[in-house]
Amino acid sequence: MRLLLVEDDAMIGESVRAGLQQDGFAVDWVQDGRAAELALEANAYDTLLLDLGLPRKSGLDVLAALRRRGNAIPVLILTARDAVADRVKGLDAGADDYLVKPFDLEELAARVRALLRRKSGRADPVVRVGDLILNPATHEVSLAGKPVSLSAREFALIHALAARPGVVYSRAQLEEKLYGWDQEVESNTVEVYVHALRRKLGAHMIQNVRGVGYMVPRQS
Amino acid sequence: MSSIRRQLLLWLLSGLALAVVVAGARIYVQTLDEANELFDYHLQQMAASLPSDSFSPLPPSSMEELGAGDGLVVQIWDRNGLELYFSRPASRLPQRAALGFSTVETSRGSWRVFSALEQNNVVQVAQPMSVRRNLAAGMALRALVPLLLLLPVLGMLIWITVGRGLKPLDRMASALDRRTPDSLEALPEAGLPREIRPLVQALNDLLARLERALESQKAFIADAAHELRTPLTAVQLQIQLAERATTDAEREQAFVRLKSGQARAAHLVQQLLTLARQEPGITAPVHASVDLCELVRMVRSEYAPMAASMHIGLDIGEQAQAGVSGDFEALRVMLSNLVDNAIRYTPAGGAVDIALRLRGRDAVLEVSDTGPGIPPGDRARVFDRFYRRDETQLPGSGLGLAIVKNIADRHGAAITLEDRTPGPGLRVSIVLPRA
């Protein structure tokens, strides 16, 4: 899952990015409101993490413009403004959640997972496709009740595909979900991970739609 | 504890008592004078009216008529000194050689004596002075008793009136008593006696000033708490990353980040403390003689290494001899902050100049740089606490210029920001009144 982090403070931005990457998210980080808008136009993000006190364009303005354009991306506000009035203002401007600094990395990751869950129309914290069960919080995977061990990237890839069964993702889209700007994308990595996943979960789990991309088929 | 009511009571009653005593004494003296005159005349009349042919003792009844009630004693001698008559043998008086009035001291007190020659006999009429004194004292007392009886009544009246007059003070005291530390609204001034109103007005002024000070402190604390959140958030996140680290390299990197986060929080706290100390009205102003030349040299040598490492020339331009009255340490912090800012905003290869010149009765400290400058629209706001310009990419607390402003204010100095000539760049001038 790919997130856009908008945070003007270098120390906080760096740490949040590092922490979320460890949790298996691809994170792009920008430091001002204008850069955030450019990034949002250029890339498809699954969630926006937005600070309010930003240079050049305030977080609330970015949010308002985003919603005006009809962009429904889940937005989590990260801010030091803790007054109830500020929270209400943030949520009413179109944010889905509000987290006050200082916050905990675990809680931030959990809230991001909750937002992603809601976005995909799920209430169940685990992703189920047939007898495959993925737990995004713990990265535990089981197939027909047996645990399966996956690397972080493998998990991210199967999670992205299994979250929306029947939807075909191109290689480029999958790369976007796996890598932030700061991470090198090696050629044919998606193929390498798909190969590994098929070996561990069974070849039928991921279908190759020739010329288009990959999907996890819907289970009846 | 002094009490207005008791003091008034004491002094008013003492004054009244003194007046009563003086009045009594006057009545006594006056009455005594009049009694003397009257009784002397009486003695004379009596001597004249004694029957000249009577050599036998007068019947006691006629003596009563002659005024025995006034303690009169009548004695008659013939020319040869032979006693002819004593009205009261028990209170015999010596024969007076001189005729007319005289006052005689006897073992029974002093007597007023009138001697006269009546047909070859010496007639002497005498009266104890105590009779006159008693009369005068009696008069005086009768006049004073009602006044004396009035004293307690007056005392009570004073007590009550003063109490009523001071009632507004009591009300004010209990109104103030009920207040919590943050209820600083003005006390009502309506219906107050003229004597108390200035006190209440002064109190209200104080309350208003206190409220403003408290408001600015509250705002400061709220700002400070808000600003401290940022470095604390960074530190908390860095700690979590350090905990999660699985390899030595990761851990090392996490600790490097953690240290810089901690240093940043410490710097912010230091800046906040400096700002709080320089807040007007927090600490007593220091008025020592400060040599600005020394200050400039000191700050330049302090920042020379930093400037050199960033390839920026740090020089002292014009340097006049100038001294001001103030706090050396505070002025050093002020100039350091300006020089620090100038160096950090100046690109490598640029120059920062410190100048000290005289202008009329003022000394002008100038720091100019070849950085990007500050657009005129932003110049007023850069002194606000925690204000950071959008274009600013450098880390900082946003407090440096607020500290500069506070210190300048405490020294009665004016700050101007202008474009450096030739541009681009910023020139900050601080105009200090010379000692």
Interface residues (C-beta under 8 A of the other chain):
Chain A: D9 A10 M11 I12 E14 S15 V16 A18 G19 Q22 D32 P55 R56 A80 R81 K101 P102 F103 D104 L105 E106
Chain B: H226 E227 R229 T230 P231 L232 T233 A234 V235 Q236 L237 Q238 Q240 L241 R244 R257 S260 G261 R264 R388 D390 E391 T392 P395
